[in-house]
Amino acid sequence: MTKTPPYYAVIFTSKHSNVTDGYNEMTQQMETLAKQQKGFLGITSARDHIGITVSYWERLDDITNWKQQSDHFIAQKKGKSTWYDWYDVKICKVERAYNFNAPETTV
């Protein structure tokens, strides 16, 4: 992601339940849909014992609109009723951002 701060991050941390039927398909649908939303900047995700997904947004209003988007709302309900034992959401303002990329080595 190359947006210059400030912008916002939604940090979604979760633990799956024992029932994950349909979860991967819904995740793909939600990522595709999120990319179409006003103010969406990017997403990163990792899952092992717990999952962490961070989505990036231009404004707080964009996050509110995404939370209330009808298909996303249905996915949230399914997550609560079926796919998650728990989840935690944090919304943060990104004030500064930097990264590191190791140089490629040739063997």
N, CA, C and O atoms as CSV, one atom per row, in Angstrom:
chain,resi,resn,atom,element,x,y,z
A,1,MET,N,N,0.837,-1.168,0.000
A,1,MET,CA,C,0.000,0.000,0.000
A,1,MET,C,C,0.890,1.243,0.000
A,1,MET,O,O,1.871,1.300,0.742
A,2,THR,N,N,0.565,2.219,-0.809
A,2,THR,CA,C,1.432,3.378,-0.965
A,2,THR,C,C,0.791,4.691,-0.532
A,2,THR,O,O,1.350,5.755,-0.801
A,3,LYS,N,N,-0.346,4.651,0.122
A,3,LYS,CA,C,-1.024,5.863,0.572
A,3,LYS,C,C,-0.192,6.549,1.647
A,3,LYS,O,O,0.308,5.901,2.567
A,4,THR,N,N,-0.049,7.855,1.524
A,4,THR,CA,C,0.645,8.636,2.540
A,4,THR,C,C,-0.294,8.897,3.721
A,4,THR,O,O,-1.430,9.324,3.516
A,5,PRO,N,N,0.159,8.648,4.948
A,5,PRO,CA,C,-0.691,8.910,6.111
A,5,PRO,C,C,-1.071,10.387,6.204
A,5,PRO,O,O,-0.376,11.237,5.647
A,6,PRO,N,N,-2.152,10.698,6.891
A,6,PRO,CA,C,-2.935,9.768,7.701
A,6,PRO,C,C,-3.997,9.034,6.898
A,6,PRO,O,O,-4.503,9.529,5.891
A,7,TYR,N,N,-4.318,7.832,7.379
A,7,TYR,CA,C,-5.434,7.029,6.902
A,7,TYR,C,C,-5.815,6.120,8.059
A,7,TYR,O,O,-5.258,6.246,9.149
A,8,TYR,N,N,-6.747,5.212,7.843
A,8,TYR,CA,C,-7.275,4.405,8.949
A,8,TYR,C,C,-7.091,2.925,8.679
A,8,TYR,O,O,-7.081,2.478,7.532
A,9,ALA,N,N,-6.945,2.176,9.761
A,9,ALA,CA,C,-6.810,0.725,9.688
A,9,ALA,C,C,-7.858,0.083,10.582
A,9,ALA,O,O,-8.072,0.511,11.717
A,10,VAL,N,N,-8.507,-0.945,10.059
A,10,VAL,CA,C,-9.416,-1.770,10.847
A,10,VAL,C,C,-8.702,-3.091,11.081
A,10,VAL,O,O,-8.410,-3.826,10.138
A,11,ILE,N,N,-8.421,-3.388,12.347
A,11,ILE,CA,C,-7.725,-4.617,12.717
A,11,ILE,C,C,-8.763,-5.599,13.245
A,11,ILE,O,O,-9.368,-5.380,14.294
A,12,PHE,N,N,-8.958,-6.682,12.503
A,12,PHE,CA,C,-9.944,-7.704,12.838
A,12,PHE,C,C,-9.186,-8.964,13.234
A,12,PHE,O,O,-8.544,-9.596,12.394
A,13,THR,N,N,-9.258,-9.328,14.505
A,13,THR,CA,C,-8.591,-10.512,15.030
A,13,THR,C,C,-9.679,-11.517,15.402
A,13,THR,O,O,-10.681,-11.144,16.011
A,14,SER,N,N,-9.491,-12.790,15.042
A,14,SER,CA,C,-10.566,-13.761,15.269
A,14,SER,C,C,-10.031,-15.156,15.518
A,14,SER,O,O,-8.893,-15.485,15.182
A,15,LYS,N,N,-10.895,-15.969,16.124
A,15,LYS,CA,C,-10.629,-17.400,16.277
A,15,LYS,C,C,-11.823,-18.143,15.698
A,15,LYS,O,O,-12.968,-17.887,16.071
A,16,HIS,N,N,-11.544,-19.066,14.779
A,16,HIS,CA,C,-12.610,-19.852,14.155
A,16,HIS,C,C,-13.264,-20.798,15.153
A,16,HIS,O,O,-12.641,-21.252,16.112
A,17,SER,N,N,-14.517,-21.076,14.901
A,17,SER,CA,C,-15.210,-22.164,15.581
A,17,SER,C,C,-14.819,-23.466,14.865
A,17,SER,O,O,-13.941,-23.469,14.003
A,18,ASN,N,N,-15.465,-24.542,15.224
A,18,ASN,CA,C,-15.214,-25.825,14.552
A,18,ASN,C,C,-15.922,-25.914,13.205
A,18,ASN,O,O,-15.664,-26.834,12.429
A,19,VAL,N,N,-16.814,-24.962,12.921
A,19,VAL,CA,C,-17.581,-24.979,11.673
A,19,VAL,C,C,-17.056,-23.882,10.758
A,19,VAL,O,O,-17.174,-22.696,11.067
A,20,THR,N,N,-16.477,-24.282,9.631
A,20,THR,CA,C,-15.933,-23.299,8.692
A,20,THR,C,C,-16.482,-23.483,7.277
A,20,THR,O,O,-15.979,-22.875,6.332
A,21,ASP,N,N,-17.505,-24.313,7.130
A,21,ASP,CA,C,-18.102,-24.532,5.806
A,21,ASP,C,C,-18.557,-23.202,5.206
A,21,ASP,O,O,-19.327,-22.466,5.824
A,22,GLY,N,N,-18.080,-22.903,4.010
A,22,GLY,CA,C,-18.455,-21.683,3.316
A,22,GLY,C,C,-17.644,-20.456,3.688
A,22,GLY,O,O,-17.795,-19.401,3.072
A,23,TYR,N,N,-16.787,-20.583,4.687
A,23,TYR,CA,C,-16.019,-19.424,5.162
A,23,TYR,C,C,-15.069,-18.885,4.091
A,23,TYR,O,O,-15.046,-17.681,3.833
A,24,ASN,N,N,-14.295,-19.758,3.473
A,24,ASN,CA,C,-13.315,-19.299,2.474
A,24,ASN,C,C,-13.984,-18.606,1.295
A,24,ASN,O,O,-13.482,-17.603,0.786
A,25,GLU,N,N,-15.110,-19.144,0.868
A,25,GLU,CA,C,-15.837,-18.520,-0.236
A,25,GLU,C,C,-16.331,-17.124,0.154
A,25,GLU,O,O,-16.225,-16.176,-0.624
A,26,MET,N,N,-16.874,-17.016,1.376
A,26,MET,CA,C,-17.365,-15.719,1.838
A,26,MET,C,C,-16.221,-14.725,1.986
A,26,MET,O,O,-16.377,-13.543,1.678
A,27,THR,N,N,-15.078,-15.200,2.455
A,27,THR,CA,C,-13.917,-14.320,2.594
A,27,THR,C,C,-13.529,-13.737,1.238
A,27,THR,O,O,-13.261,-12.540,1.129
A,28,GLN,N,N,-13.498,-14.563,0.221
A,28,GLN,CA,C,-13.164,-14.085,-1.122
A,28,GLN,C,C,-14.202,-13.078,-1.624
A,28,GLN,O,O,-13.847,-12.057,-2.212
A,29,GLN,N,N,-15.470,-13.369,-1.391
A,29,GLN,CA,C,-16.530,-12.446,-1.808
A,29,GLN,C,C,-16.401,-11.105,-1.103
A,29,GLN,O,O,-16.560,-10.056,-1.727
A,30,MET,N,N,-16.112,-11.131,0.199
A,30,MET,CA,C,-16.016,-9.887,0.966
A,30,MET,C,C,-14.795,-9.074,0.546
A,30,MET,O,O,-14.859,-7.845,0.496
A,31,GLU,N,N,-13.686,-9.743,0.245
A,31,GLU,CA,C,-12.507,-9.016,-0.218
A,31,GLU,C,C,-12.777,-8.357,-1.569
A,31,GLU,O,O,-12.404,-7.204,-1.787
A,32,THR,N,N,-13.418,-9.080,-2.461
A,32,THR,CA,C,-13.772,-8.515,-3.763
A,32,THR,C,C,-14.710,-7.319,-3.593
A,32,THR,O,O,-14.536,-6.289,-4.245
A,33,LEU,N,N,-15.692,-7.461,-2.724
A,33,LEU,CA,C,-16.649,-6.382,-2.485
A,33,LEU,C,C,-15.985,-5.182,-1.808
A,33,LEU,O,O,-16.266,-4.038,-2.165
A,34,ALA,N,N,-15.114,-5.434,-0.842
A,34,ALA,CA,C,-14.427,-4.341,-0.141
A,34,ALA,C,C,-13.614,-3.498,-1.120
A,34,ALA,O,O,-13.574,-2.273,-1.004
A,35,LYS,N,N,-12.972,-4.147,-2.074
A,35,LYS,CA,C,-12.150,-3.439,-3.054
A,35,LYS,C,C,-12.976,-2.484,-3.912
A,35,LYS,O,O,-12.426,-1.563,-4.515
A,36,GLN,N,N,-14.278,-2.693,-3.971
A,36,GLN,CA,C,-15.169,-1.841,-4.751
A,36,GLN,C,C,-15.727,-0.664,-3.948
A,36,GLN,O,O,-16.403,0.203,-4.503
A,37,GLN,N,N,-15.447,-0.634,-2.648
A,37,GLN,CA,C,-16.029,0.390,-1.782
A,37,GLN,C,C,-15.223,1.683,-1.830
A,37,GLN,O,O,-13.999,1.679,-1.960
A,38,LYS,N,N,-15.943,2.773,-1.722
A,38,LYS,CA,C,-15.311,4.093,-1.667
A,38,LYS,C,C,-14.359,4.151,-0.477
A,38,LYS,O,O,-14.722,3.777,0.638
A,39,GLY,N,N,-13.146,4.620,-0.723
A,39,GLY,CA,C,-12.177,4.814,0.343
A,39,GLY,C,C,-11.337,3.605,0.699
A,39,GLY,O,O,-10.452,3.707,1.549
A,40,PHE,N,N,-11.589,2.452,0.072
A,40,PHE,CA,C,-10.798,1.266,0.364
A,40,PHE,C,C,-9.391,1.440,-0.189
A,40,PHE,O,O,-9.214,1.848,-1.337
A,41,LEU,N,N,-8.380,1.125,0.640
A,41,LEU,CA,C,-6.984,1.300,0.233
A,41,LEU,C,C,-6.222,-0.014,0.095
A,41,LEU,O,O,-5.280,-0.095,-0.693
A,42,GLY,N,N,-6.607,-1.035,0.840
A,42,GLY,CA,C,-5.876,-2.297,0.771
A,42,GLY,C,C,-6.228,-3.210,1.927
A,42,GLY,O,O,-6.977,-2.842,2.832
A,43,ILE,N,N,-5.667,-4.417,1.876
A,43,ILE,CA,C,-5.943,-5.414,2.909
A,43,ILE,C,C,-4.745,-6.346,3.043
A,43,ILE,O,O,-4.089,-6.679,2.057
A,44,THR,N,N,-4.470,-6.758,4.270
A,44,THR,CA,C,-3.470,-7.789,4.546
A,44,THR,C,C,-4.084,-8.757,5.544
A,44,THR,O,O,-4.904,-8.366,6.374
A,45,SER,N,N,-3.682,-10.032,5.459
A,45,SER,CA,C,-4.309,-11.034,6.299
A,45,SER,C,C,-3.355,-12.185,6.560
A,45,SER,O,O,-2.516,-12.519,5.724
A,46,ALA,N,N,-3.498,-12.793,7.746
A,46,ALA,CA,C,-2.738,-13.989,8.103
A,46,ALA,C,C,-3.597,-14.830,9.040
A,46,ALA,O,O,-4.372,-14.298,9.835
A,47,ARG,N,N,-3.450,-16.144,8.936
A,47,ARG,CA,C,-4.217,-17.021,9.819
A,47,ARG,C,C,-3.367,-18.217,10.196
A,47,ARG,O,O,-2.771,-18.877,9.345
A,48,ASP,N,N,-3.325,-18.478,11.494
A,48,ASP,CA,C,-2.726,-19.700,12.035
A,48,ASP,C,C,-3.709,-20.166,13.100
A,48,ASP,O,O,-4.807,-20.606,12.760
A,49,HIS,N,N,-3.357,-20.087,14.356
A,49,HIS,CA,C,-4.304,-20.417,15.428
A,49,HIS,C,C,-5.394,-19.344,15.514
A,49,HIS,O,O,-6.562,-19.645,15.757
A,50,ILE,N,N,-4.992,-18.098,15.312
A,50,ILE,CA,C,-5.947,-16.997,15.210
A,50,ILE,C,C,-5.725,-16.301,13.870
A,50,ILE,O,O,-4.675,-16.452,13.245
A,51,GLY,N,N,-6.709,-15.551,13.448
A,51,GLY,CA,C,-6.588,-14.805,12.204
A,51,GLY,C,C,-6.488,-13.323,12.487
A,51,GLY,O,O,-7.103,-12.814,13.424
A,52,ILE,N,N,-5.717,-12.642,11.680
A,52,ILE,CA,C,-5.606,-11.185,11.765
A,52,ILE,C,C,-5.757,-10.641,10.353
A,52,ILE,O,O,-4.997,-10.988,9.449
A,53,THR,N,N,-6.743,-9.790,10.184
A,53,THR,CA,C,-6.953,-9.115,8.905
A,53,THR,C,C,-6.954,-7.623,9.180
A,53,THR,O,O,-7.658,-7.143,10.068
A,54,VAL,N,N,-6.161,-6.899,8.412
A,54,VAL,CA,C,-6.118,-5.443,8.537
A,54,VAL,C,C,-6.561,-4.859,7.206
A,54,VAL,O,O,-5.957,-5.115,6.164
A,55,SER,N,N,-7.623,-4.074,7.260
A,55,SER,CA,C,-8.043,-3.362,6.055
A,55,SER,C,C,-7.756,-1.882,6.263
A,55,SER,O,O,-7.804,-1.381,7.386
A,56,TYR,N,N,-7.457,-1.189,5.171
A,56,TYR,CA,C,-7.035,0.207,5.220
A,56,TYR,C,C,-8.038,1.065,4.459
A,56,TYR,O,O,-8.518,0.693,3.389
A,57,TRP,N,N,-8.342,2.231,5.043
A,57,TRP,CA,C,-9.398,3.102,4.527
A,57,TRP,C,C,-8.975,4.556,4.594
A,57,TRP,O,O,-8.201,4.945,5.469
A,58,GLU,N,N,-9.481,5.355,3.671
A,58,GLU,CA,C,-9.150,6.777,3.635
A,58,GLU,C,C,-9.750,7.543,4.812
A,58,GLU,O,O,-9.082,8.374,5.426
A,59,ARG,N,N,-11.029,7.252,5.123
A,59,ARG,CA,C,-11.738,8.045,6.141
A,59,ARG,C,C,-12.547,7.143,7.068
A,59,ARG,O,O,-12.856,6.002,6.724
A,60,LEU,N,N,-12.883,7.659,8.233
A,60,LEU,CA,C,-13.730,6.912,9.161
A,60,LEU,C,C,-15.104,6.638,8.568
A,60,LEU,O,O,-15.670,5.567,8.784
A,61,ASP,N,N,-15.646,7.599,7.820
A,61,ASP,CA,C,-16.949,7.391,7.185
A,61,ASP,C,C,-16.931,6.209,6.226
A,61,ASP,O,O,-17.931,5.502,6.097
A,62,ASP,N,N,-15.808,5.985,5.554
A,62,ASP,CA,C,-15.693,4.848,4.644
A,62,ASP,C,C,-15.800,3.530,5.411
A,62,ASP,O,O,-16.402,2.572,4.927
A,63,ILE,N,N,-15.218,3.485,6.600
A,63,ILE,CA,C,-15.291,2.288,7.457
A,63,ILE,C,C,-16.727,2.064,7.910
A,63,ILE,O,O,-17.222,0.937,7.879
A,64,THR,N,N,-17.393,3.127,8.328
A,64,THR,CA,C,-18.792,3.022,8.749
A,64,THR,C,C,-19.662,2.512,7.615
A,64,THR,O,O,-20.504,1.637,7.823
A,65,ASN,N,N,-19.470,3.048,6.422
A,65,ASN,CA,C,-20.256,2.605,5.268
A,65,ASN,C,C,-19.998,1.134,4.955
A,65,ASN,O,O,-20.930,0.404,4.617
A,66,TRP,N,N,-18.755,0.692,5.062
A,66,TRP,CA,C,-18.418,-0.709,4.811
A,66,TRP,C,C,-19.094,-1.616,5.838
A,66,TRP,O,O,-19.639,-2.660,5.481
A,67,LYS,N,N,-19.059,-1.223,7.106
A,67,LYS,CA,C,-19.693,-2.032,8.156
A,67,LYS,C,C,-21.182,-2.206,7.895
A,67,LYS,O,O,-21.753,-3.252,8.203
A,68,GLN,N,N,-21.803,-1.191,7.332
A,68,GLN,CA,C,-23.245,-1.222,7.099
A,68,GLN,C,C,-23.635,-1.739,5.718
A,68,GLN,O,O,-24.827,-1.861,5.436
A,69,GLN,N,N,-22.685,-2.044,4.857
A,69,GLN,CA,C,-22.980,-2.548,3.520
A,69,GLN,C,C,-23.755,-3.858,3.668
A,69,GLN,O,O,-23.376,-4.703,4.479
A,70,SER,N,N,-24.825,-4.040,2.907
A,70,SER,CA,C,-25.777,-5.134,3.147
A,70,SER,C,C,-25.158,-6.528,3.049
A,70,SER,O,O,-25.417,-7.363,3.916
A,71,ASP,N,N,-24.356,-6.807,2.035
A,71,ASP,CA,C,-23.736,-8.127,1.923
A,71,ASP,C,C,-22.716,-8.360,3.033
A,71,ASP,O,O,-22.593,-9.472,3.546
A,72,HIS,N,N,-21.996,-7.324,3.396
A,72,HIS,CA,C,-21.033,-7.431,4.496
A,72,HIS,C,C,-21.765,-7.683,5.810
A,72,HIS,O,O,-21.297,-8.451,6.650
A,73,PHE,N,N,-22.910,-7.036,5.984
A,73,PHE,CA,C,-23.719,-7.224,7.194
A,73,PHE,C,C,-24.172,-8.688,7.312
A,73,PHE,O,O,-24.159,-9.255,8.405
A,74,ILE,N,N,-24.567,-9.292,6.199
A,74,ILE,CA,C,-24.962,-10.711,6.200
A,74,ILE,C,C,-23.782,-11.591,6.596
A,74,ILE,O,O,-23.938,-12.529,7.378
A,75,ALA,N,N,-22.598,-11.289,6.057
A,75,ALA,CA,C,-21.386,-12.054,6.408
A,75,ALA,C,C,-21.068,-11.907,7.891
A,75,ALA,O,O,-20.660,-12.875,8.534
A,76,GLN,N,N,-21.250,-10.710,8.442
A,76,GLN,CA,C,-21.005,-10.495,9.876
A,76,GLN,C,C,-21.929,-11.374,10.723
A,76,GLN,O,O,-21.492,-11.994,11.693
A,77,LYS,N,N,-23.193,-11.420,10.352
A,77,LYS,CA,C,-24.157,-12.244,11.093
A,77,LYS,C,C,-23.783,-13.720,11.034
A,77,LYS,O,O,-23.866,-14.428,12.037
A,78,LYS,N,N,-23.368,-14.182,9.847
A,78,LYS,CA,C,-22.955,-15.580,9.686
A,78,LYS,C,C,-21.698,-15.862,10.518
A,78,LYS,O,O,-21.563,-16.937,11.103
A,79,GLY,N,N,-20.795,-14.900,10.565
A,79,GLY,CA,C,-19.600,-15.058,11.392
A,79,GLY,C,C,-19.946,-15.239,12.862
A,79,GLY,O,O,-19.398,-16.116,13.529
A,80,LYS,N,N,-20.848,-14.416,13.363
A,80,LYS,CA,C,-21.254,-14.510,14.771
A,80,LYS,C,C,-21.985,-15.815,15.064
A,80,LYS,O,O,-21.775,-16.425,16.113
A,81,SER,N,N,-22.837,-16.241,14.146
A,81,SER,CA,C,-23.661,-17.426,14.417
A,81,SER,C,C,-22.942,-18.737,14.135
A,81,SER,O,O,-23.312,-19.771,14.691
A,82,THR,N,N,-21.908,-18.715,13.270
A,82,THR,CA,C,-21.349,-19.979,12.800
A,82,THR,C,C,-19.827,-20.057,12.832
A,82,THR,O,O,-19.279,-21.003,13.397
A,83,TRP,N,N,-19.127,-19.085,12.238
A,83,TRP,CA,C,-17.712,-19.261,11.935
A,83,TRP,C,C,-16.729,-18.887,13.029
A,83,TRP,O,O,-15.597,-19.370,13.020
A,84,TYR,N,N,-17.127,-18.043,13.971
A,84,TYR,CA,C,-16.174,-17.543,14.966
A,84,TYR,C,C,-16.543,-17.954,16.380
A,84,TYR,O,O,-17.713,-17.936,16.763
A,85,ASP,N,N,-15.515,-18.328,17.160
A,85,ASP,CA,C,-15.676,-18.448,18.610
A,85,ASP,C,C,-15.629,-17.053,19.232
A,85,ASP,O,O,-16.337,-16.757,20.194
A,86,TRP,N,N,-14.787,-16.217,18.661
A,86,TRP,CA,C,-14.709,-14.820,19.101
A,86,TRP,C,C,-14.022,-13.993,18.035
A,86,TRP,O,O,-13.328,-14.519,17.166
A,87,TYR,N,N,-14.230,-12.680,18.119
A,87,TYR,CA,C,-13.461,-11.753,17.308
A,87,TYR,C,C,-13.323,-10.432,18.041
A,87,TYR,O,O,-14.067,-10.137,18.977
A,88,ASP,N,N,-12.368,-9.656,17.603
A,88,ASP,CA,C,-12.065,-8.369,18.214
A,88,ASP,C,C,-11.758,-7.390,17.080
A,88,ASP,O,O,-11.022,-7.721,16.150
A,89,VAL,N,N,-12.316,-6.203,17.160
A,89,VAL,CA,C,-12.107,-5.194,16.125
A,89,VAL,C,C,-11.527,-3.936,16.760
A,89,VAL,O,O,-12.002,-3.464,17.793
A,90,LYS,N,N,-10.506,-3.414,16.129
A,90,LYS,CA,C,-9.918,-2.146,16.541
A,90,LYS,C,C,-9.812,-1.254,15.315
A,90,LYS,O,O,-9.414,-1.702,14.240
A,91,ILE,N,N,-10.171,0.010,15.486
A,91,ILE,CA,C,-10.066,0.986,14.403
A,91,ILE,C,C,-9.032,2.012,14.833
A,91,ILE,O,O,-9.154,2.632,15.889
A,92,CYS,N,N,-8.016,2.181,14.004
A,92,CYS,CA,C,-6.867,3.001,14.356
A,92,CYS,C,C,-6.570,4.025,13.264
A,92,CYS,O,O,-6.805,3.778,12.081
A,93,LYS,N,N,-6.061,5.154,13.673
A,93,LYS,CA,C,-5.582,6.147,12.727
A,93,LYS,C,C,-4.087,5.916,12.514
A,93,LYS,O,O,-3.314,5.887,13.472
A,94,VAL,N,N,-3.691,5.756,11.275
A,94,VAL,CA,C,-2.282,5.560,10.936
A,94,VAL,C,C,-1.665,6.944,10.742
A,94,VAL,O,O,-2.029,7.676,9.822
A,95,GLU,N,N,-0.739,7.285,11.611
A,95,GLU,CA,C,-0.073,8.582,11.568
A,95,GLU,C,C,1.235,8.539,10.793
A,95,GLU,O,O,1.653,9.522,10.181
A,96,ARG,N,N,1.870,7.368,10.836
A,96,ARG,CA,C,3.160,7.210,10.180
A,96,ARG,C,C,3.269,5.778,9.703
A,96,ARG,O,O,2.782,4.864,10.369
A,97,ALA,N,N,3.901,5.568,8.560
A,97,ALA,CA,C,4.060,4.220,8.019
A,97,ALA,C,C,5.390,4.130,7.278
A,97,ALA,O,O,5.797,5.067,6.591
A,98,TYR,N,N,6.055,2.999,7.426
A,98,TYR,CA,C,7.288,2.746,6.680
A,98,TYR,C,C,7.438,1.245,6.536
A,98,TYR,O,O,6.745,0.486,7.213
A,99,ASN,N,N,8.344,0.801,5.654
A,99,ASN,CA,C,8.524,-0.625,5.441
A,99,ASN,C,C,9.968,-0.944,5.106
A,99,ASN,O,O,10.805,-0.050,4.975
A,100,PHE,N,N,10.243,-2.220,4.971
A,100,PHE,CA,C,11.562,-2.727,4.628
A,100,PHE,C,C,11.376,-3.878,3.649
A,100,PHE,O,O,10.494,-4.714,3.841
A,101,ASN,N,N,12.167,-3.931,2.637
A,101,ASN,CA,C,12.213,-5.043,1.696
A,101,ASN,C,C,13.679,-5.444,1.528
A,101,ASN,O,O,14.507,-4.644,1.094
A,102,ALA,N,N,13.983,-6.681,1.876
A,102,ALA,CA,C,15.355,-7.156,1.730
A,102,ALA,C,C,15.731,-7.192,0.250
A,102,ALA,O,O,14.900,-7.524,-0.595
A,103,PRO,N,N,16.974,-6.853,-0.064
A,103,PRO,CA,C,17.400,-6.915,-1.469
A,103,PRO,C,C,17.419,-8.366,-1.938
A,103,PRO,O,O,17.700,-9.284,-1.167
A,104,GLU,N,N,17.116,-8.549,-3.219
A,104,GLU,CA,C,17.172,-9.895,-3.781
A,104,GLU,C,C,18.619,-10.341,-3.863
A,104,GLU,O,O,19.519,-9.558,-4.168
A,105,THR,N,N,18.820,-11.627,-3.581
A,105,THR,CA,C,20.182,-12.180,-3.686
A,105,THR,C,C,20.203,-13.200,-4.812
A,105,THR,O,O,19.223,-13.903,-5.060
A,106,THR,N,N,21.308,-13.263,-5.465
A,106,THR,CA,C,21.487,-14.263,-6.529
A,106,THR,C,C,22.430,-15.329,-6.010
A,106,THR,O,O,23.400,-15.034,-5.311
A,107,VAL,N,N,22.142,-16.547,-6.352
A,107,VAL,CA,C,22.963,-17.669,-5.878
A,107,VAL,C,C,23.758,-18.232,-7.017
A,107,VAL,O,O,24.515,-19.185,-6.831
